[in-house]
Amino acid sequence: MTDDLVVRAEGLRKRFGKTQALDGVDLSMRRGTVLGVLGPNGAGKTTAVRVLATLLKPDEGSAVVAGIDVLKEPAKVRRKIGLTGQYASVDEDLTGVQNLVLIGRLLDLTRRDARARADELLAWFDLQEAAQRPAKTYSGGMRRRLDLAASLVGHPEVIFLDEPTTGLDPAKREDMWGVVRTQVASGASVLLTTQYLEEADALADEIVVVDHGRVIAHDTPDGLKRKVGGQTLNVRPADPGRLPDVLRLLDLVAAPGTTASRDEAAGARAGAASVPVSGDHVLDKLIPALRADHIEVTELALHLPSLDEVFHVLTGRTKKEELV
């Protein structure tokens, strides 16, 4: 494994009865980055994470994490990683602080250091007031946050987060995003599976799309968007009566084989027009044309496809048809 790769898996295969969960998965993650793993329900993402985290042995293939062979030296791998699964796994009879101190002691921290780390993490995840309460009295979201804190006790080099924000409200999700960014800034590498496309877009340096146990795409978020489709130019005139003129001008910069269209949606998008374009150079032609025709606009935006659109094109499914 090169120094730049902190995770590398090749040809991973895993079958459960008649189900081929992994069908030759190749996966790599660069050191100090966030790798987002997306795919429909049952695609094999969690199985891949469990293999990398030494919880499952593959039927075939190899994997190296933090420079250590997962199959040959799993105990050493466990010293380098943190894992948060899809469901909270804290001891419900222990208090929040006891859960974290226990993990710290198991990782050979002194009692003092374990308590200091527990206090730090409880503050990070806004659990100080509940620190002395048994975990069984916590709400689902609080248990989830405690579970996330537990995965970070040992300052892991590689962190596996399997749907880490499931069950969290939007504010707590954004707090978790901050934790992920903080971990990466401090030198950790994060592999993240998520059911939220905007989460992958916000956090991931690279994204892997998995379907039917196979990797079908691996690129940066923008790279995936560019592969799936070109850019779209949106324009809304200040005077709705000038929309036909905007449509005419947009046709002049349209990508080959396309034409401008009126946005029929109600609400914020009403009174706008859009057209597929082949690059941002079209603005050099459109803006002078708008000025020459004395058309004032309240919106002029050039954007790539969303990750929702990317996912739909790559897998044939929409986000509503169960991601991750």
C-alpha positions in Angstrom: 0.0 0.0 0.0 1.3 3.4 -0.9 1.8 6.0 1.8 -1.1 8.0 0.5 -3.6 5.2 0.9 -4.8 4.5 4.4 -7.4 1.9 3.2 -7.2 -0.4 0.3 -9.4 -3.4 -0.5 -9.2 -5.6 -3.6 -11.6 -8.1 -4.9 -13.7 -8.4 -1.7 -16.4 -11.1 -2.0 -18.9 -12.2 0.7 -21.9 -14.4 0.3 -24.7 -15.0 2.9 -26.6 -18.0 1.7 -28.0 -17.1 -1.7 -27.2 -13.4 -1.3 -23.9 -12.1 -2.8 -23.3 -9.2 -0.5 -19.9 -8.3 -2.0 -19.1 -9.2 -5.6 -15.5 -8.1 -6.1 -15.3 -4.8 -4.4 -12.2 -2.7 -4.8 -12.0 0.3 -2.5 -9.3 2.8 -1.6 -9.2 5.9 0.7 -6.5 8.5 0.8 -4.9 9.4 4.1 -6.5 12.5 5.8 -9.6 12.5 3.7 -13.3 11.6 3.9 -14.6 8.8 1.7 -18.3 8.7 1.2 -19.9 5.4 0.4 -23.4 5.6 -1.2 -25.7 3.0 -2.6 -29.2 1.6 -2.4 -30.4 -0.5 0.6 -28.7 -3.9 0.5 -25.9 -2.8 -1.9 -23.2 -4.1 0.4 -21.8 -1.0 2.0 -22.2 -2.2 5.6 -20.8 -5.6 4.7 -17.7 -3.8 3.3 -17.3 -1.7 6.4 -17.6 -4.8 8.7 -14.8 -6.5 6.7 -12.5 -3.5 6.9 -13.2 -3.2 10.6 -12.3 -6.9 11.1 -15.8 -7.9 12.1 -16.3 -10.2 9.1 -13.9 -12.3 7.1 -14.4 -12.1 3.3 -14.8 -15.2 1.2 -12.2 -13.8 -1.2 -10.1 -10.7 -1.5 -7.7 -8.7 0.6 -7.8 -5.5 2.7 -5.2 -3.3 4.3 -6.1 -0.6 6.8 -3.5 1.8 8.3 -0.7 -0.3 6.7 -1.9 -3.5 8.4 -3.4 -6.6 6.8 -7.0 -7.0 8.0 -7.0 -10.8 7.7 -3.5 -11.5 9.0 -3.3 -9.0 12.0 -6.9 -8.0 12.9 -6.0 -7.2 16.5 -3.4 -4.6 15.3 -6.0 -3.1 13.0 -8.4 -2.7 15.9 -5.9 -0.6 17.7 -5.9 1.9 14.8 -9.6 2.3 14.1 -12.8 3.6 15.5 -16.2 2.2 14.4 -19.7 3.4 14.8 -22.2 0.9 13.4 -25.8 1.6 12.3 -27.2 1.0 15.7 -26.0 2.3 19.1 -24.1 -0.3 21.0 -23.4 1.3 24.4 -23.9 -0.5 27.7 -27.3 0.8 28.8 -26.7 0.0 32.5 -23.6 2.3 32.7 -23.7 6.0 32.7 -22.5 8.1 29.8 -19.2 8.8 31.5 -18.8 5.2 32.6 -19.2 4.0 29.1 -16.5 6.2 27.8 -14.1 5.6 30.7 -14.5 1.9 30.2 -13.5 2.1 26.6 -10.6 4.3 27.5 -9.3 1.8 30.0 -9.7 -1.1 27.5 -7.5 1.0 25.2 -4.9 1.1 28.0 -5.4 4.8 28.9 -4.7 5.6 32.5 -7.8 6.2 34.6 -7.1 9.9 34.7 -6.6 10.1 30.9 -9.7 8.0 30.3 -11.8 10.4 32.4 -10.3 13.5 30.7 -11.1 12.0 27.3 -14.6 11.1 28.4 -15.2 14.6 29.6 -13.9 16.1 26.4 -16.1 13.9 24.2 -19.2 14.4 26.4 -18.7 18.2 25.9 -18.3 17.7 22.1 -21.5 15.9 21.8 -23.5 18.0 24.3 -24.0 15.2 26.8 -22.5 16.8 29.9 -25.8 17.2 31.7 -26.6 13.5 31.1 -23.1 12.2 31.9 -24.1 10.7 35.2 -27.3 9.1 34.0 -27.6 5.5 32.8 -27.6 5.2 29.1 -30.9 3.4 29.2 -32.5 6.8 30.2 -31.2 8.5 27.1 -33.3 9.3 24.1 -32.4 7.6 20.8 -30.5 10.6 19.5 -28.5 10.9 22.8 -27.6 7.2 22.6 -26.5 7.7 19.0 -24.2 10.6 20.1 -22.8 8.6 22.9 -22.0 5.8 20.5 -20.3 8.2 18.2 -18.3 9.6 21.1 -17.2 6.0 22.0 -15.7 5.4 18.6 -13.4 8.4 19.1 -12.0 7.6 22.6 -8.8 6.2 21.3 -7.9 9.0 18.9 -8.3 6.5 16.0 -6.2 6.9 12.8 -9.0 5.5 10.7 -12.7 6.1 11.6 -15.5 4.0 10.1 -18.9 5.7 10.4 -21.8 3.6 9.2 -24.8 6.0 8.9 -23.6 8.1 11.8 -26.3 10.7 11.7 -29.3 8.4 11.5 -31.7 9.3 14.2 -30.2 12.8 14.8 -32.2 16.0 14.3 -30.9 18.4 11.7 -29.0 20.6 14.3 -27.2 17.5 15.7 -26.4 16.3 12.3 -24.6 19.5 11.5 -22.8 19.2 14.9 -21.7 15.7 13.8 -20.4 17.1 10.5 -18.3 19.5 12.6 -16.9 16.6 14.5 -16.0 14.8 11.3 -14.2 17.8 10.0 -12.4 18.3 13.3 -11.2 14.7 13.2 -9.9 15.0 9.6 -8.2 18.3 10.5 -6.4 16.5 13.3 -5.1 13.9 11.0 -7.7 11.1 11.0 -9.2 9.5 7.9 -13.0 8.8 7.7 -15.0 6.3 5.7 -18.6 7.4 5.9 -21.7 5.6 4.7 -24.8 7.7 4.7 -28.4 7.8 3.6 -28.2 11.6 3.2 -26.8 12.7 -0.2 -26.3 16.2 1.0 -24.2 14.8 3.8 -21.8 13.1 1.3 -21.7 16.2 -0.8 -20.9 18.3 2.3 -18.2 16.1 3.8 -16.7 13.7 1.3 -13.5 14.4 -0.7 -14.3 11.3 -2.8 -17.5 9.2 -3.2 -17.8 5.6 -4.0 -21.2 4.4 -5.3 -22.0 0.7 -4.6 -24.8 -1.3 -6.2 -25.4 -5.1 -6.1 -22.2 -5.7 -4.2 -20.0 -3.9 -6.8 -18.4 -0.5 -7.0 -20.0 1.3 -10.0 -18.4 4.7 -9.6 -15.5 6.3 -7.6 -14.7 10.0 -8.0 -14.9 13.4 -6.3 -18.4 14.8 -5.9 -17.9 17.3 -8.7 -16.3 14.6 -10.8 -19.3 12.4 -10.5 -21.6 15.2 -11.4 -19.6 16.1 -14.5 -19.6 12.5 -15.6 -23.3 12.1 -15.3 -24.2 15.3 -17.1 -23.1 18.8 -18.1 -23.9 22.1 -16.5 -27.3 23.8 -16.4 -27.8 27.5 -16.8 -30.8 29.1 -15.0 -32.0 32.7 -15.7 -34.9 34.6 -14.2 -35.7 38.0 -15.7 -36.8 40.7 -13.3 -39.7 41.4 -15.7 -41.6 38.1 -16.2 -42.8 39.5 -19.5 -39.2 39.2 -20.9 -39.1 35.5 -20.4 -39.7 34.7 -24.1 -36.6 36.9 -24.9 -34.6 35.1 -22.3 -35.6 31.7 -23.8 -34.4 33.0 -27.2 -31.0 34.1 -25.9 -30.6 30.8 -24.0 -31.1 28.9 -27.2 -28.0 30.7 -28.6 -25.8 29.2 -25.9 -27.5 25.8 -25.5 -25.5 22.6 -25.6 -25.7 20.8 -29.0 -29.0 19.0 -29.4 -30.8 20.9 -26.5 -33.1 23.8 -26.2 -34.1 26.2 -23.5 -37.2 25.5 -21.4 -39.5 27.5 -19.2 -39.6 26.3 -15.6 -43.2 25.5 -14.9 -42.7 24.9 -11.2 -44.5 27.1 -8.7 -42.9 29.0 -5.9 -39.3 30.2 -6.0 -38.5 28.8 -9.4 -41.5 30.3 -11.1 -40.8 32.7 -14.0 -37.3 31.2 -14.7 -35.8 29.4 -17.7 -33.0 26.9 -18.0 -30.9 25.2 -20.6 -28.1 22.6 -20.6 -24.7 24.1 -21.5 -21.3 22.7 -22.3 -19.2 25.0 -20.0 -19.0 28.3 -18.2 -17.7 30.0 -21.2 -21.3 30.5 -22.3 -21.6 33.3 -19.8 -19.2 35.4 -21.9 -21.8 35.3 -24.7 -25.0 35.4 -22.7 -24.3 38.3 -20.3 -23.5 40.9 -23.1 -26.6 39.6 -25.0 -28.8 40.3 -21.9 -27.3 43.7 -21.5 -27.8 44.5 -25.2 -31.4 43.6 -25.0 -31.8 45.5 -21.7 -33.0 42.5 -19.8 -32.5 42.7 -16.1 -32.3 39.4 -14.2 -32.9 38.5 -10.5 -31.2 35.1 -11.0 -28.4 33.8 -13.2 -26.9 30.5 -12.0 -24.7 27.9 -13.5 -24.7 24.5 -11.7 -23.8 20.9 -12.0 -26.3 18.0 -11.5 -27.1 17.3 -7.8 -26.0 14.1 -6.2 -29.6 13.0 -6.2 -29.5 13.1 -10.0 -26.1 11.4 -10.1 -27.4 8.6 -7.9 -30.5 8.1 -10.0 -28.5 7.9 -13.3 -25.9 5.5 -11.9 -28.3 3.1 -10.1 -31.6 3.6 -11.8 -33.1 4.4 -8.3 -34.1 7.6 -6.7 -33.2 8.7 -3.2 -36.7 7.8 -2.1 -36.1 4.2 -3.1 -33.9 3.6 -0.1 -30.4 4.8 0.0 -27.8 3.0 2.1 
